[in-house]
Amino acid sequence: MAKKRNKNKSGTVSMDISTDTSQDLPQAMDTSEGKISNPTLGVVRKIKKGAPVRRSKTVRKQKAIDKAVSKNQQSEEKFSKKKSKLTRIQAAKSLYH
């Protein structure tokens, strides 16, 4: 069964779509010449540089390095535990044989 996407919720007010008659009349074109502004002096905009991208890239790289180091340490711990277990088993076997 299809969902009713255009269902009006209670308490919502419908948008006023009445047309304004003053907008329908033709208006004169503005032909006054304004002062020519220098585009570099006009609007001051902050241009984002590429630094945030580089920062996030280095953060991802650092996290990857940290993860690799921790995995390496975990595998070394597992290997050492396995080795110590084998030595304990061998020692226990040598006692009984």
All heavy atoms as an XYZ file, in Angstrom:
754
protein
N       0.845     -1.174      0.000
C       0.000      0.000      0.000
C       0.891      1.239      0.000
O       1.882      1.291      0.713
C      -0.893     -0.034      1.234
C      -1.866      1.079      1.313
S      -3.116      0.660      2.539
C      -4.309      1.846      2.092
N       0.543      2.216     -0.805
C       1.372      3.402     -0.941
C       1.214      4.322      0.253
O       0.164      4.380      0.890
C       0.991      4.144     -2.215
N       2.299      5.041      0.544
C       2.248      6.003      1.648
C       1.616      7.303      1.165
O       1.798      7.711      0.022
C       3.659      6.297      2.147
C       4.314      5.140      2.815
C       5.664      5.560      3.327
C       6.359      4.423      4.025
N       7.674      4.803      4.522
N       0.922      7.955      2.052
C       0.366      9.266      1.724
C       1.390     10.313      2.116
O       1.550     10.624      3.287
C      -0.951      9.484      2.459
C      -2.053      8.556      2.012
C      -3.335      8.867      2.737
C      -4.438      7.940      2.300
N      -5.687      8.230      3.003
N       2.096     10.829      1.145
C       3.163     11.784      1.425
C       2.643     13.213      1.564
O       3.270     14.043      2.170
C       4.221     11.726      0.336
C       4.911     10.389      0.278
C       5.977     10.385     -0.762
N       6.505      9.063     -0.971
C       7.561      8.555     -0.354
N       8.199      9.284      0.511
N       7.979      7.345     -0.604
N       1.518     13.524      0.966
C       1.003     14.888      0.980
C      -0.056     15.099      2.054
O      -0.879     15.988      1.959
C       0.410     15.240     -0.383
C       1.463     15.233     -1.457
O       2.622     15.523     -1.179
N       1.092     14.890     -2.675
N      -0.010     14.299      3.072
C      -0.995     14.398      4.138
C      -0.741     15.667      4.951
O       0.367     15.911      5.407
C      -0.890     13.178      5.032
C      -1.924     13.119      6.110
C      -1.776     11.840      6.904
C      -2.782     11.793      8.019
N      -2.629     10.579      8.819
N      -1.791     16.506      5.123
C      -1.668     17.721      5.923
C      -1.764     17.361      7.392
O      -2.647     16.628      7.802
C      -2.762     18.724      5.571
C      -2.522     19.371      4.219
O      -1.393     19.429      3.758
N      -3.579     19.839      3.576
N      -0.862     17.896      8.171
C      -0.885     17.657      9.608
C      -1.795     18.691     10.262
O      -1.904     19.817      9.804
C       0.522     17.763     10.194
C       1.440     16.706      9.665
C       2.817     16.844     10.243
C       3.735     15.790      9.672
N       5.089     15.944     10.136
N      -2.419     18.324     11.333
C      -3.280     19.266     12.016
C      -2.436     20.346     12.668
O      -1.366     20.076     13.205
C      -4.124     18.543     13.073
O      -3.272     17.980     14.039
N      -2.892     21.571     12.584
C      -2.160     22.671     13.195
C      -1.250     23.387     12.215
O      -0.680     24.410     12.536
N      -1.080     22.862     11.014
C      -0.235     23.541     10.042
C      -1.078     24.518      9.247
O      -2.252     24.289      8.983
C       0.437     22.541      9.075
O      -0.592     21.812      8.404
C       1.343     21.597      9.825
N      -0.483     25.601      8.866
C      -1.177     26.631      8.113
C      -0.723     26.546      6.672
O       0.477     26.463      6.392
C      -0.858     28.031      8.699
C      -1.554     29.104      7.895
C      -1.258     28.089     10.155
N      -1.659     26.564      5.749
C      -1.281     26.491      4.345
C      -0.640     27.811      3.915
O      -0.924     28.877      4.461
C      -2.498     26.189      3.476
O      -3.427     27.250      3.599
N       0.222     27.738      2.927
C       0.956     28.905      2.476
C       0.031     29.815      1.662
O      -0.788     29.341      0.870
C       2.136     28.449      1.602
C       3.062     29.558      1.223
S       4.558     28.967      0.437
C       3.922     28.236     -1.034
N       0.185     31.108      1.861
C      -0.621     32.079      1.139
C      -0.065     32.209     -0.268
O       1.080     32.611     -0.460
C      -0.585     33.432      1.870
C      -1.483     34.461      1.203
O      -2.404     34.047      0.465
O      -1.253     35.668      1.425
N      -0.875     31.888     -1.277
C      -0.400     31.941     -2.649
C      -1.091     33.043     -3.439
O      -1.079     33.042     -4.659
C      -0.592     30.579     -3.352
C      -2.060     30.151     -3.294
C       0.304     29.524     -2.744
C      -2.379     28.957     -4.148
N      -1.680     33.987     -2.740
C      -2.346     35.083     -3.437
C      -1.293     35.947     -4.120
O      -0.202     36.167     -3.611
C      -3.175     35.921     -2.460
O      -2.315     36.500     -1.509
N      -1.626     36.454     -5.303
C      -0.672     37.254     -6.071
C      -0.830     38.716     -5.720
O      -1.924     39.211     -5.492
C      -0.878     37.056     -7.579
O      -2.222     37.416     -7.903
C      -0.624     35.619     -7.970
N       0.286     39.398     -5.703
C       0.293     40.829     -5.412
C       0.159     41.575     -6.734
O       0.919     41.345     -7.671
C       1.604     41.201     -4.708
C       1.554     42.610     -4.140
O       0.450     43.197     -4.119
O       2.618     43.105     -3.724
N      -0.804     42.516     -6.834
C      -1.076     43.193     -8.099
C       0.029     44.171     -8.471
O       0.207     44.481     -9.642
C      -2.418     43.946     -8.030
O      -2.369     44.865     -6.941
C      -3.561     42.961     -7.852
N       0.807     44.672     -7.503
C       1.856     45.633     -7.829
C       3.005     44.960     -8.567
O       3.740     45.615     -9.297
C       2.370     46.311     -6.560
O       2.979     45.349     -5.729
N       3.183     43.660     -8.429
C       4.240     42.939     -9.122
C       3.889     42.721    -10.585
O       4.763     42.549    -11.418
C       4.499     41.581     -8.441
C       5.067     41.683     -7.051
C       6.477     42.265     -7.051
O       7.207     42.137     -8.026
N       6.827     42.926     -5.972
N       2.597     42.738    -10.920
C       2.181     42.479    -12.289
C       2.413     43.677    -13.207
O       2.505     43.520    -14.416
C       0.706     42.094    -12.323
C       0.465     40.760    -11.623
O       1.434     39.977    -11.532
O      -0.666     40.507    -11.187
N       2.503     44.875    -12.656
C       2.686     46.064    -13.475
C       4.110     46.147    -13.989
O       5.055     45.787    -13.292
C       2.367     47.314    -12.645
C       0.939     47.416    -12.110
C       0.798     48.634    -11.217
C      -0.053     47.492    -13.258
N       4.295     46.635    -15.213
C       5.664     46.778    -15.721
C       6.403     47.854    -14.942
O       5.852     48.896    -14.596
C       5.473     47.168    -17.185
C       4.084     47.647    -17.296
C       3.291     47.013    -16.196
N       7.655     47.611    -14.660
C       8.447     48.566    -13.900
C       9.569     49.086    -14.774
O      10.072     48.393    -15.654
C       9.022     47.894    -12.658
C       7.936     47.440    -11.705
C       8.510     46.766    -10.482
O       9.711     46.617    -10.368
N       7.639     46.368     -9.568
N       9.969     50.330    -14.487
C      11.028     50.953    -15.270
C      12.370     50.340    -14.909
O      12.630     49.989    -13.765
C      11.053     52.455    -15.001
N      13.249     50.215    -15.928
C      14.561     49.644    -15.688
C      15.472     50.704    -15.085
O      15.448     51.866    -15.481
C      15.161     49.134    -17.003
C      16.455     48.390    -16.784
S      17.048     47.449    -18.179
C      17.061     48.604    -19.489
N      16.276     50.299    -14.125
C      17.208     51.202    -13.468
C      18.410     51.410    -14.389
O      19.159     50.485    -14.661
C      17.655     50.616    -12.132
C      18.544     51.569    -11.365
O      18.529     52.773    -11.677
O      19.246     51.095    -10.448
N      18.568     52.639    -14.880
C      19.679     52.916    -15.799
C      20.734     53.797    -15.152
O      21.638     54.267    -15.837
C      19.166     53.621    -17.065
O      18.481     54.816    -16.681
C      18.236     52.706    -17.837
N      20.633     54.030    -13.849
C      21.618     54.881    -13.192
C      22.943     54.136    -13.092
O      22.988     52.937    -12.833
C      21.132     55.280    -11.804
O      20.988     54.125    -11.016
N      24.015     54.877    -13.342
C      25.334     54.277    -13.261
C      25.864     54.440    -11.849
O      25.952     55.533    -11.332
C      26.292     54.931    -14.252
C      25.942     54.624    -15.692
C      26.985     55.191    -16.633
O      28.127     55.407    -16.185
O      26.648     55.399    -17.797
N      26.221     53.351    -11.274
C      26.774     53.391     -9.939
C      28.286     53.523     -9.997
O      28.906     53.518    -11.062
N      28.869     53.723     -8.834
C      30.323     53.830     -8.748
C      30.930     52.466     -9.059
O      30.503     51.448     -8.537
C      30.711     54.272     -7.334
C      32.211     54.440     -7.130
C      32.523     54.976     -5.758
C      32.449     53.832     -4.775
N      32.939     54.195     -3.450
N      31.944     52.445     -9.922
C      32.616     51.192    -10.255
C      33.502     50.832     -9.077
O      34.372     51.591     -8.665
C      33.457     51.342    -11.538
C      32.557     51.686    -12.717
C      34.224     50.058    -11.807
C      33.302     51.979    -13.987
N      33.245     49.682     -8.548
C      33.996     49.283     -7.358
C      35.099     48.319     -7.755
O      34.997     47.582     -8.723
C      33.074     48.636     -6.335
O      32.539     47.449     -6.889
N      36.135     48.357     -6.971
C      37.230     47.425     -7.166
C      36.800     46.097     -6.560
O      36.448     46.046     -5.393
C      38.488     47.963     -6.464
C      39.712     47.162     -6.817
O      39.603     46.090     -7.408
N      40.865     47.676     -6.465
N      36.799     45.014     -7.325
C      36.300     43.758     -6.776
C      37.122     43.242     -5.597
O      36.607     42.530     -4.757
C      36.373     42.782     -7.952
C      37.204     43.424     -8.987
C      37.204     44.890     -8.703
N      38.380     43.615     -5.508
C      39.182     43.143     -4.387
C      38.862     43.915     -3.121
O      39.071     43.417     -2.023
C      40.688     43.274     -4.678
O      40.980     44.646     -4.972
C      41.082     42.395     -5.848
N      38.350     45.133     -3.259
C      38.026     45.938     -2.089
C      36.556     45.820     -1.708
O      36.184     46.192     -0.609
C      38.358     47.409     -2.353
C      39.817     47.735     -2.625
C      39.960     49.210     -2.949
C      40.685     47.378     -1.441
N      35.724     45.365     -2.617
C      34.283     45.345     -2.398
C      33.858     44.432     -1.274
O      33.515     44.880     -0.190
N      33.874     43.174     -1.497
C      33.382     42.211     -0.530
C      34.570     41.439      0.031
O      35.387     40.923     -0.711
C      32.393     41.230     -1.198
C      31.904     40.200     -0.211
C      31.235     41.985     -1.810
N      34.623     41.412      1.342
C      35.695     40.669      1.983
C      35.177     39.256      2.240
O      34.221     39.064      2.979
C      36.127     41.331      3.303
C      37.182     40.503      3.994
C      36.597     42.738      3.049
N      35.779     38.283      1.570
C      35.366     36.896      1.728
C      36.527     36.093      2.273
O      37.672     36.322      1.915
C      34.977     36.283      0.397
C      33.662     36.756     -0.112
C      33.270     35.935     -1.299
N      33.397     36.783     -2.489
C      33.342     36.343     -3.719
N      33.206     35.070     -3.955
N      33.440     37.169     -4.724
N      36.190     35.177      3.125
C      37.214     34.264      3.603
C      37.225     33.067      2.671
O      36.203     32.429      2.448
C      36.934     33.789      5.030
C      37.236     34.820      6.065
C      37.172     34.197      7.434
C      37.616     35.181      8.484
N      37.645     34.597      9.805
N      38.359     32.797      2.115
C      38.495     31.655      1.231
C      39.143     30.540      2.029
O      40.227     30.709      2.583
C      39.347     32.007     -0.002
C      38.675     33.134     -0.786
C      39.556     30.782     -0.869
C      39.501     33.657     -1.923
N      38.457     29.417      2.088
C      39.009     28.298      2.834
C      40.175     27.713      2.059
O      40.091     27.481      0.868
C      37.952     27.223      3.074
C      36.900     27.642      4.054
C      36.005     26.487      4.384
C      35.010     26.900      5.445
N      34.176     25.794      5.849
N      41.231     27.487      2.767
C      42.403     26.901      2.140
C      42.338     25.393      2.271
O      41.465     24.840      2.912
C      43.669     27.446      2.801
C      43.806     28.947      2.627
C      45.041     29.470      3.275
C      45.097     30.983      3.117
N      46.220     31.559      3.814
N      43.292     24.716      1.715
C      43.304     23.266      1.725
C      43.794     22.658      3.025
O      43.914     21.456      3.125
N      44.100     23.463      4.012
C      44.664     22.943      5.256
C      43.742     21.963      5.971
O      44.217     20.938      6.438
C      45.036     24.097      6.183
N      42.426     22.213      6.096
C      41.587     21.247      6.796
C      41.601     19.871      6.138
O      41.560     18.857      6.809
C      40.198     21.858      6.738
C      40.433     23.308      6.612
C      41.682     23.432      5.796
N      41.679     19.830      4.816
C      41.719     18.551      4.123
C      43.001     17.834      4.480
O      43.011     16.648      4.780
C      41.602     18.756      2.601
C      41.782     17.444      1.865
C      40.278     19.390      2.264
N      44.106     18.569      4.456
C      45.375     17.963      4.799
C      45.375     17.502      6.248
O      45.907     16.458      6.579
C      46.531     18.938      4.554
C      46.953     18.949      3.101
C      48.182     19.784      2.915
N      47.750     21.137      2.581
C      48.243     22.234      3.118
N      49.195     22.167      3.992
N      47.786     23.412      2.773
N      44.768     18.302      7.128
C      44.731     17.955      8.542
C      43.944     16.664      8.738
O      44.379     15.758      9.447
C      44.092     19.081      9.346
C      44.242     18.909     10.837
C      43.645     20.070     11.611
N      44.016     21.363     11.105
C      43.163     22.330     10.793
N      41.873     22.150     10.947
N      43.572     23.485     10.332
N      42.797     16.560      8.087
C      42.002     15.343      8.238
C      42.725     14.153      7.623
O      42.636     13.033      8.126
C      40.621     15.508      7.606
O      40.746     15.700      6.214
N      43.452     14.398      6.548
C      44.204     13.312      5.931
C      45.301     12.824      6.875
O      45.494     11.618      7.052
C      44.820     13.791      4.619
C      45.542     12.730      3.852
C      46.081     13.278      2.554
C      46.839     12.227      1.773
N      47.372     12.755      0.521
N      46.002     13.751      7.503
C      47.063     13.351      8.428
C      46.484     12.674      9.660
O      47.089     11.751     10.198
C      47.924     14.551      8.856
O      47.086     15.560      9.397
C      48.701     15.117      7.679
N      45.300     13.113     10.091
C      44.658     12.473     11.244
C      44.301     11.039     10.895
O      44.542     10.115     11.692
C      43.394     13.261     11.677
C      42.548     12.466     12.640
C      43.793     14.577     12.310
N      43.731     10.830      9.691
C      43.407      9.466      9.266
C      44.660      8.611      9.170
O      44.671      7.450      9.576
C      42.698      9.489      7.911
C      41.264      9.901      7.965
C      40.533      9.538      6.698
N      41.199      9.970      5.487
C      40.981     11.119      4.859
N      40.090     11.947      5.334
N      41.621     11.424      3.764
N      45.722      9.212      8.644
C      46.977      8.466      8.512
C      47.529      8.097      9.883
O      47.984      6.974     10.104
C      48.001      9.306      7.746
C      49.269      8.552      7.401
C      50.288      9.450      6.744
C      49.992      9.647      5.293
N      51.063     10.372      4.590
N      47.467      9.035     10.826
C      47.971      8.783     12.176
C      47.151      7.700     12.861
O      47.698      6.834     13.536
C      47.964     10.072     13.002
C      48.633      9.938     14.343
C      50.109      9.599     14.220
O      50.789     10.102     13.344
N      50.591      8.732     15.074
N      45.830      7.744     12.682
C      44.979      6.709     13.275
C      45.308      5.345     12.692
O      45.334      4.341     13.407
C      43.504      7.026     13.037
C      42.950      8.076     13.967
C      41.467      8.239     13.743
C      40.881      9.282     14.655
N      39.433      9.435     14.444
N      45.557      5.301     11.389
C      45.892      4.033     10.742
C      47.210      3.494     11.280
O      47.351      2.290     11.528
C      45.964      4.217      9.234
N      48.172      4.382     11.482
C      49.476      3.966     12.023
C      49.304      3.440     13.444
O      49.846      2.393     13.801
C      50.487      5.132     11.966
C      50.852      5.427     10.512
C      51.729      4.824     12.782
C      51.654      6.690     10.323
N      48.536      4.165     14.257
C      48.294      3.729     15.642
C      47.607      2.366     15.681
O      47.947      1.498     16.496
C      47.445      4.759     16.391
C      48.185      6.067     16.619
O      49.431      6.076     16.507
O      47.512      7.077     16.912
N      46.641      2.180     14.780
C      45.922      0.910     14.734
C      46.864     -0.223     14.336
O      46.816     -1.311     14.916
C      44.778      1.020     13.723
C      43.846     -0.152     13.715
C      42.682      0.110     12.777
C      41.732     -1.052     12.747
N      40.605     -0.825     11.828
N      47.732      0.043     13.361
C      48.683     -0.984     12.924
C      49.649     -1.340     14.047
O      49.966     -2.520     14.262
C      49.443     -0.490     11.696
N      50.109     -0.332     14.784
C      51.034     -0.584     15.889
C      50.351     -1.414     16.970
O      50.926     -2.367     17.498
C      51.569      0.750     16.460
C      52.283      0.543     17.772
C      52.502      1.410     15.454
N      49.110     -1.065     17.302
C      48.402     -1.814     18.347
C      48.137     -3.251     17.912
O      48.266     -4.183     18.711
C      47.093     -1.119     18.722
O      46.166     -1.194     17.665
N      47.789     -3.450     16.625
C      47.585     -4.816     16.135
C      48.883     -5.606     16.198
O      48.890     -6.789     16.535
C      47.039     -4.800     14.712
C      45.597     -4.440     14.626
C      44.965     -5.041     13.402
C      43.505     -4.732     13.417
N      42.692     -5.898     13.235
N      49.990     -4.938     15.868
C      51.298     -5.596     15.925
C      51.613     -6.007     17.363
O      52.085     -7.124     17.616
C      52.371     -4.657     15.378
C      53.695     -5.345     15.180
O      53.756     -6.563     15.154
N      54.750     -4.567     15.048
N      51.349     -5.116     18.305
C      51.590     -5.426     19.714
C      50.703     -6.576     20.182
O      51.147     -7.461     20.928
C      51.358     -4.195     20.580
C      52.422     -3.136     20.422
C      52.083     -1.871     21.194
O      50.963     -1.688     21.640
N      53.070     -0.994     21.327
N      49.444     -6.576     19.754
C      48.533     -7.649     20.141
C      49.016     -8.988     19.597
O      48.980    -10.008     20.296
C      47.120     -7.370     19.624
C      46.393     -6.282     20.381
C      45.042     -5.964     19.778
O      44.689     -6.465     18.713
N      44.280     -5.108     20.444
N      49.484     -8.986     18.354
C      49.961    -10.251     17.776
C      51.223    -10.721     18.494
O      51.405    -11.930     18.709
C      50.212    -10.101     16.276
O      51.257     -9.183     16.038
N      52.091     -9.771     18.886
C      53.284    -10.146     19.643
C      52.902    -10.744     21.004
O      53.502    -11.717     21.454
C      54.206     -8.951     19.836
C      54.945     -8.536     18.581
C      55.777     -7.284     18.759
O      55.739     -6.681     19.862
O      56.450     -6.896     17.797
N      51.900    -10.156     21.659
C      51.433    -10.689     22.941
C      50.869    -12.098     22.774
O      51.157    -12.993     23.582
C      50.358     -9.774     23.537
C      50.886     -8.490     24.125
C      49.777     -7.605     24.670
O      48.659     -8.110     24.911
O      50.034     -6.410     24.857
N      50.066    -12.302     21.708
C      49.510    -13.629     21.458
C      50.622    -14.639     21.226
O      50.585    -15.767     21.740
C      48.587    -13.598     20.237
C      47.210    -13.051     20.511
C      46.337    -13.181     19.278
C      44.959    -12.647     19.524
N      44.091    -12.785     18.342
N      51.620    -14.234     20.441
C      52.736    -15.135     20.144
C      53.507    -15.483     21.411
O      53.857    -16.648     21.636
C      53.669    -14.487     19.116
C      54.799    -15.363     18.696
C      54.573    -16.459     17.881
C      56.088    -15.109     19.120
C      55.615    -17.276     17.486
C      57.138    -15.923     18.739
C      56.900    -17.010     17.917
N      53.760    -14.482     22.245
C      54.501    -14.752     23.484
C      53.689    -15.630     24.442
O      54.237    -16.514     25.107
C      54.900    -13.442     24.170
O      53.758    -12.751     24.611
N      52.362    -15.408     24.504
C      51.510    -16.251     25.346
C      51.522    -17.695     24.849
O      51.603    -18.641     25.641
C      50.072    -15.730     25.356
C      49.862    -14.506     26.210
C      48.406    -14.089     26.179
C      48.174    -12.833     26.989
N      46.760    -12.421     26.945
N      51.437    -17.841     23.516
C      51.444    -19.176     22.942
C      52.771    -19.874     23.223
O      52.817    -21.063     23.569
C      51.195    -19.084     21.436
C      50.983    -20.401     20.756
C      50.602    -20.201     19.307
C      50.348    -21.534     18.636
N      49.979    -21.371     17.227
N      53.856    -19.096     23.098
C      55.187    -19.670     23.350
C      55.337    -20.093     24.816
O      55.847    -21.177     25.116
C      56.255    -18.651     22.975
C      57.635    -19.192     22.904
C      58.580    -18.155     22.354
C      59.975    -18.739     22.229
N      60.924    -17.777     21.686
N      54.881    -19.239     25.739
C      54.981    -19.585     27.159
C      54.092    -20.779     27.497
O      54.451    -21.631     28.312
C      54.627    -18.387     28.033
O      53.260    -18.059     27.870
N      52.937    -20.865     26.843
C      52.054    -22.009     27.069
C      52.735    -23.298     26.606
O      52.684    -24.330     27.290
C      50.731    -21.807     26.332
C      49.719    -22.895     26.566
C      48.419    -22.599     25.851
C      47.427    -23.711     26.079
N      46.150    -23.458     25.388
N      53.369    -23.231     25.422
C      54.072    -24.410     24.916
C      55.208    -24.838     25.847
O      55.393    -26.036     26.098
C      54.632    -24.136     23.510
C      53.618    -24.176     22.364
C      54.271    -23.735     21.068
C      53.039    -25.565     22.223
N      55.943    -23.869     26.389
C      57.036    -24.223     27.311
C      56.485    -24.839     28.596
O      57.067    -25.782     29.141
C      57.902    -22.994     27.635
O      57.074    -21.963     28.154
C      58.648    -22.505     26.414
N      55.342    -24.329     29.096
C      54.738    -24.916     30.295
C      54.262    -26.337     30.036
O      54.440    -27.240     30.865
C      53.561    -24.066     30.779
C      53.985    -22.803     31.515
C      52.812    -22.054     32.096
N      52.107    -21.329     31.034
C      50.806    -21.447     30.762
N      50.045    -22.229     31.479
N      50.249    -20.772     29.776
N      53.674    -26.539     28.845
C      53.202    -27.883     28.498
C      54.382    -28.846     28.395
O      54.329    -29.977     28.908
C      52.395    -27.844     27.174
C      51.066    -27.123     27.398
C      52.150    -29.250     26.637
C      50.284    -26.866     26.127
N      55.452    -28.391     27.746
C      56.637    -29.248     27.609
C      57.238    -29.579     28.982
O      57.660    -30.718     29.231
C      57.690    -28.566     26.727
C      57.293    -28.451     25.258
C      57.110    -29.808     24.598
O      57.783    -30.786     24.921
N      56.140    -29.865     23.676
N      57.255    -28.580     29.871
C      57.786    -28.820     31.220
C      56.910    -29.812     31.980
O      57.414    -30.715     32.678
C      57.881    -27.507     31.973
N      55.603    -29.689     31.842
C      54.687    -30.601     32.519
C      54.812    -32.010     31.951
O      54.788    -33.004     32.687
C      53.253    -30.108     32.371
N      54.981    -32.123     30.642
C      55.145    -33.452     30.011
C      56.442    -34.108     30.455
O      56.486    -35.319     30.684
C      55.125    -33.314     28.487
C      53.752    -33.161     27.906
C      53.807    -33.144     26.376
C      52.432    -33.027     25.793
N      52.463    -32.985     24.312
N      57.496    -33.298     30.589
C      58.787    -33.880     30.994
C      58.746    -34.370     32.439
O      59.482    -35.278     32.799
C      59.909    -32.850     30.811
O      59.737    -31.787     31.702
N      57.889    -33.788     33.276
C      57.763    -34.250     34.656
C      57.135    -35.638     34.736
O      57.499    -36.450     35.595
C      56.934    -33.272     35.488
C      57.602    -31.943     35.863
C      56.577    -31.066     36.574
C      58.791    -32.201     36.757
N      56.166    -35.907     33.872
C      55.429    -37.158     33.950
C      56.038    -38.267     33.113
O      55.668    -39.406     33.240
C      53.957    -36.930     33.534
C      53.242    -36.047     34.517
C      52.834    -34.771     34.161
C      52.976    -36.487     35.806
C      52.166    -33.957     35.051
C      52.321    -35.679     36.714
C      51.919    -34.420     36.337
O      51.278    -33.622     37.216
N      56.973    -37.975     32.242
C      57.561    -39.040     31.425
C      58.893    -39.402     31.917
O      59.746    -39.057     32.412
C      57.640    -38.646     29.950
C      56.304    -38.661     29.291
N      55.587    -39.808     29.079
C      55.540    -37.666     28.789
C      54.467    -39.516     28.463
N      54.411    -38.217     28.293
